[in-house]
Amino acid sequence: MRRSWLSGISVVAWIAALPLAQGCSDDAKEDERPTTIAGSEIVRGVVGATGPSAESGGDARLREVADALAAEIEAEAPGRLAQIAADLRSRDGERVVAAKVLLDSSIASAVESRSFAARANGGGLVTPQSLRPLGEGMPLVDAGQQLLCEHPKGADGQPLHLGQQNGRYGDDRSGAGGALRDTGDLVDTTDVLVLRTLNRVDSGELTPDPDSRLGAYAATRGYPPGTTGNAVHNAIGTIYVTFANYGQEKIGRVFDSPEARALYDQPVASCAGMQMALLEYQYWQDVAREDGFSPGGRMGSMFNPSVRNFLQTNVFVTKP
């Protein structure tokens, strides 16, 4: 079954719409909005488990994961999700980035906590805590056996760093001025056009810039359920629905590379899924080192490979 997140809405749109549905219209009630939004709804927006289509079928699993993560975050830091909601609604570039970084780091902390591991294992989820390190590299469970998943290496035997062209990993917007220019890409993603754009890419009607976020989406389309390509395609689509082109840098170079494409037709519950997580994480770290002001570098560096792989395996992949 094709994942139905495309008929959902983004986390920003979800946060903005909830209070309106509750009838808040004056300025005083406007200020009260964040406190009326359940934490689970914010996290559901992040993983694409929002909207009418998420109320039944396969997306019930997404809601379970999102709600468990929200419970962990609230237990660790009561009120944090409400503050994140307020900042995401601000449409201010710096506040949005800071909120997304805090949200991602909170999710990462929850995923790696022992209490979440106990709850998640009861639900049959594969978590970082259920894996045992085997020397160097990243371990993964595949068909009941542990494998050592090392960072993909190049012909020189060194770990791959993908996406560099003309000496740069990111775009030509750098420093504080570049971050300010990036704010122009923080469009109103409540517009249904972002969903139409994704559908046009999926159908082959639209051929985007291969270096862009949409280019990454196009490079991963068409892979069957259960594969690494399917999981990262859904993840990229969810990010686009939330942020459109904001913070995209040149991420398409990574997903359109031969090294990444070699992983897409393999199961996400194999070393291919972990290796794709390693490659993407490495890119965002390279961008962040190159330009500390980059919103994409700051946001993309928050999820370590283990957490990325958890989300790919348990949230974003379409089950066969």
Steps between C-alpha positions, in 0.01 A plus 500: 500500500638842410560716802222755534692791652451699180139560600607616846639841594832624626592554863491879455161487330371257763608726785350806332170333423417339835422815695288632211293187521452577869367843417788722614472830320593796721852605600473368854402156381769522234759515778347196666529276195816309588360382834198345330701278266571149618863396472405187313351715223828685451701181474234347275555793266874434491453138395217574257230335711252788477181573315191289431690229312712429808202393707481149361693232318876471504553847641365383837854371553638850440267643763611240752866585444434875507293481818765289675770750403287794617443333837875457544572863408235633738633278779853633443403867458138594584376786282779471243269394217267794563793741469617327183149538359505875567837543330408292196189713453702821510613475135820670622794322340726496807223392735384228261851359463560510874165330563567230241846436643353474851220274378741270316738484793206425731382219273856364482529506878164325535589232243823423684349496850464175693135564586409544134694185413293301748174637359609468136629146535162400634356629174750311286707801393872475428677761711863607537500344847406158362822488296835390639819668373735271308836673486506815291216609278124490546326171590161403358260210532417323175295178487568443869877529467728790576705651222774758517399796289800716430503843343521451121853553376645632178766351274766643732359304793391815681140575616294664225416868517239559230369822351809715458538694177748779425630478852162548669235272648230763541358778286646848446305650788731507800543686825235705676404671174448167330280378785290813461463436128397142576200632690341579164464126445292463816174517307151443634497124475131481585445557128380186326740578216785330686304176487422550133869558434590169661232322301635653179849374583364154582314485169802617301321815386752724678878459475655706780854631545691181590698685769188609687281334765250424226788353301566266791132411502507425128814288532329272752160457339360171379658259748276229647382481861758382748798636308747767600395709201137489609582603857721796410254611228223526759732677744608757241138561403402564861784750540397677178138528614620664820782724373476507119845619379612648831837365612538268203858600410608249232358184657394367160863431417511238776181318406572514127851360540588151370607400851159583646305355207676167553320475837143582397375161383628325813285448813504790743533235776848418374835674495376706205262694725768576756754590232259747341449656842878524540545664159231763556616578852857541372381748237320720752801492730719610208259784421490610864881503522517700179240756608395517863210728408341254257146412616520172309831411660371583845178303462645208303778439751262434788395142421793263536509193271344269759200729547468558125498126445240452774269747323564347158428149626205569730337816364571594142513165323184367338446149629488230224 
